[in-house]
Amino acid sequence: MKMSDMSNKLKSMDMEISEGFLIHFIMTSLPASYGPFKINYNTQKEKWTMSELIAMCVQEEEHLKAEKLDVVHLTTTNSKKRKGNRQGGRKDYTSKVSKIGANESSGPYCKFCRFKEHYQRECPKFKAWLTKKGNLTTYVIYESLNTSVPLNTWWIDSGSMVHVSNTLQGFHSIRTLGRKKRVIKVGNGEELEVEAIGTISLILESGFILHLRDALYVLNITRNLVSVSKLSANGFTFNFVYNKVTLSLNSNVIGFGSMEGNLYKLCLDTNFMESPLSFNIT
């Protein structure tokens, strides 16, 4: 905030500093305790505005204060136990701190909203922020890049934030996108351009027609992916048992899949898999 005020004063004196330079200067001036915060910023493709940076810094400061309070409370509790045996109390305190640190780091933690219930790739706020910026990012397992699979097969992926297809089969009312307007990021960090977005209709082996809305067409991706999180948000449920998966809607089983390699392949209608392409591009 102080640096922002100084920048405004310089601007009034016709000595304006660019926002990009000011943000970079602020990030490099943050103390060592903000290390994970700076790493999170540097790994994002989109850069923050000054107002966004201030808001995120305030949120991070509150998070660090909460962690400091936990440490202070732990020290106060153990200080009473050290009165009888100073050396023994120190060992007990060290072991408890180590156990607590191990327990906190073992669970999921979101670097975007600072909650421990999920990872950043699963965070609804992070997905909404990416959508607002016009840049959707999906994390795909690394093996999918090195495996040759038929173009007309579909694979269930719990790590993908969006439905992704490398073929136009099943698309309808598809809309093309401008160059580099949206990209996806795969497991090895490579970015692939999204060429179009639309709705895909898959005919499952059971005869049920599964509509995948806001699906991305990415020519260079190896597999067609069905996002578990996207379907779950629309009321679908998945049950994974003994290398098999069942897909249900309103407690009714509508589809099946079986594990091949590290992913579950969705069972599609045979005639649909062999049908020619049918789509409208706008």
N, C-alpha and C positions, 0 to 999 in steps of 0.2 A: 504494500500500500504506500509506503514512504517513497519507494522508487517511482511509483505511478504518479504521486503528487509532484515529485521533482521533475518528471517528464512533462507534466502539464505546465509547470512554471517555466521550463525551458522553451516550451512551445509558444507561450505568451511573449517570450523575448526573441521570437523568430529564430530559435535554435532547436528546431523540432528533431526528435529521435524517432526512427522508424519503430513500429510496434514489434516487428520480428527481432530486431536487435535488442530491444528492451526485454522481451520475453527470454531470449537467450541469456542475457546478462543476469536476470533474476534466477533462472534455473541453475546457473553456475555458482551463484552466491548462496544457494540453500545449504544448510549444514549437512553433515554426514548422515544424520538420522533420517534425512529425506532420500537416502540412496535408492530404495525400491520405487519411490515415487518418481524419481528422475528416469530410472530405467523404463518404467511403464510409459512415460511420455515419449522417450526416444524410440520406442518400438512401434509407435503408432504412425501411420502414414499421414493422417490429417493432423495439422498443428492447431493448438488452441489460440483463441483470441485472448486479449488481456483480461476481459471480464471472466472468461472461462477459467483462465489460470488462477485468478484470485479466488474464485469459488472452490476450485479443486484444492488450492493451498489451505484454505480455511477448513475444508473437510479433512485433509490429511493431518492438520494440526490437532483437531479434535480427536482423531484416531490415535495419535502419538500420546496425547494427554491421558487418554483412557488406558493405554498400555502402561504408562508411568504410574498411574494410580494402582494398578494391579501389583506392580513390583513393590511399591511402598507398603501396601497392605500385607504382602507376604513377608517383608522384612520386619514389620511391627509384630506380627504374629509369632515369628521365630525368635525374636529378641528375648522374650520371657523365658524360653526354654534354654537359653545359653547361660543363664545366671548360675546354675548349678555346675555345669561342666562346659567351659568355654570351647574347648577343642572339639568335644563331641557334638556340641550344638552347631558348630561351623560345618562339620561334615554332613549333618542332617539337613541343614539349610541348602548346601550346595546340591545335594542329591535331589531335593524337592524341586529346586529351580530347574534342574536338568530334565526331570520328569515332566514338569509343566510345559517347558519349551518343546519337548518331543511331542506331547499330545497336541499342542496348538499347531505345529507344523505338519502333522500327519493328516489332518483333515483338509477339505477343500477350502480355498480362500479366493475371493474375487478382488483383483487389484483395481477394478473400476469403481464399484460401489462400497468396497471395504467390508463386505459381509462374508461370513465363514460358511454359509450354507451351500455355496456353489462356486464353480470356477468362472473366470471372466468370459470364456467362450459360451457359457450357458446363461449369462446375466441378461435379463430382459431389458434393463436400462442401457446396457452396452449395445445390444442389438438395435434398440430404438435410436440411440445416438448415431450408430453407423448408417441406419436408414435415412436419418435426417441429413447426414452429411453426403448422402448419395454414394456411399462406398460400403458395400456389403463384403464382409470377410468370412470365409468358412475354413475350418481346419479339417483336412482330410487325412486319413491314416497314410503313412508313408508307403506301405506295400501297394496301394492302389496305383501308384505311379509306375511301378515296374511289372505290372501284371497285365497280360493281354486277355481280354474277355470279349465275348460277342457284344455288338452294339445294341442288340435288342434285349439285353438283360438288365434288371434293376436290382440294386443292392441296398439293404437297410443299414443306415449308418447313424449311430447315436452321437457321433462327434461332429456331424455337419449341422450348421445353423440354418441351411436352406436346402431346398430340392435343387439338384443340379443334373443336367442332361447334356450328353455330347451328340445327340441326334435329334432331329425334328419330328421323329415319329411320335404321334400322340398329341403334339402341340395343336392348339387352336387359338385364334385371336392373339397371336404372338406379336409383340411390339419390339422393334429394333431399338438399340441404344446407341448413343454417340460414342465415339472412340474414347476409351479409358474413363468412361463415366462411372462404371462399376468394375471392380475386379474381385477375384477370390484368391485367397492365400492357401496353398496346400501345405502338407506337413513338413516339407523340406525348406519352406520359406519362399518358394517360387510363386510369383503372382501371375494369374491367368486372366485374360480379358473376358468380360461377359458381353456377348454379342446381342442377346435379346432376352426378353422376359415375357412370360405368359402362363397359361394354364395347360397342364398335361392331363389327359384322361387315360388311365391305365385300366385295361380289362383284366381282372384277376382270374385265377383258375376257377374260383367259385362262381364267376359270372358277375360279381360286384364291380361296378365302375368306380375306381378311385380317382378323385380329382386332386391334383397337386397344384395348388394355386401359388402364384408368384414364383414359379420355377425359373431357374436361370439356364440359358443355353450357352454352354462353354465348349467350343469345338475341340479344344486341346486336352480336355480332361479324360482320363482313361475309363472311368466307370460312370454309369448313371446312378445317382444316389437319392434315396428317399430319406428325408430328415425325420428322425424320431421326435425331436423337440417340436417341429412344426406341426406334425400330425397330432401329437399329444395336446397341443394348445387348442386343437379343433375337436377334442373329445374322443380321439382314438386311443386305444390302449394296446400295449404289447406285452406278451408273456413269453419269456425265453426259458425253455426247459429242454435239457438233453440235446443240444445242437439243433433244436427246432424252435420256431417262433410262430405264434398265432397273433393275428391282427383282429381286433374286435372294435365294434362301434355299438354303443347302447347295449352292452352285454351280449351282443350277437357276434359270433365269429364270422368274419368276412374274407379272411385271407390267411395264407400260410407262407412259410419260408424255411429254408434249410441252410445250415452253415456249409460254406465252401471256402477253404482257406481261413481267413480271419473275419469274414463278413457273412451275413445272412442274405442269400439270394431269394428274392420275392418270386413266388410261383405265379406266372401269368398264363392267360388263356393262349392255347397253341395257335389258334387262328389269328389272334391279335399280334402275336410275335412275328408271324409270317406276312402280315398285311403290308401294303405299300404305304408310303408316307402320305399324310393328309393334314394340311395346315393352311392357314391364311396369315400372311405377313403384312403388318401395317406400319 
